[in-house]
Amino acid sequence: MLFSDTKSHKVVATDSAETVGKVAEFVVDPAEHRIIALGLSKTPGDGNILPWSSIKGFGADAVTVTQADTLVVPDAQVTALSGKNKVLLKKRVLDTTGLGRGSVRDVEFDGTTGVITSLVLDAESIPGDRLVGIGSYAVIVQA
């Protein structure tokens, strides 16, 4: 699955068929090379974070959760890994030697596990397990 294809997906509770939000942000932990949570917009309550562990299914058309009350407020880890400084898309990519590799055009991930499988750049794709860090200036990948 790709970030570009799944951003704005509706999140639906299977117990009530109620829409609980829309995917607005992917919270990625570069140390684990995976999505740990989704930041949602248009949520009914105070919580706008959907922990990856609460996702029942991530399909081509929607994300499903068992219950609408699975949304939480951001904890310290999610807060540190989210926000516009931590967004991957359109960010410059540098490798650990300082060589510019291009910009992130898209991110491919496993819809079951949330593991980042590749960073799609201008002229190449870089395996997700080479992701080292995400900062305000650039994404760092292993050379």
Secondary structure, 3 states (H helix, E strand, C coil): CEHHHHCCCEEEECCCCCEEEEEEEEEEECCCCEEEEEEEECCCCCCCEEEHHHEEEECCCEEEECCHHHCECCCHHHHHHCCHHHCCCCCEEEECCCCEEEEEEEEEECCCCCEEEEEEECCCEEEHHHEEEECCCEEEECC
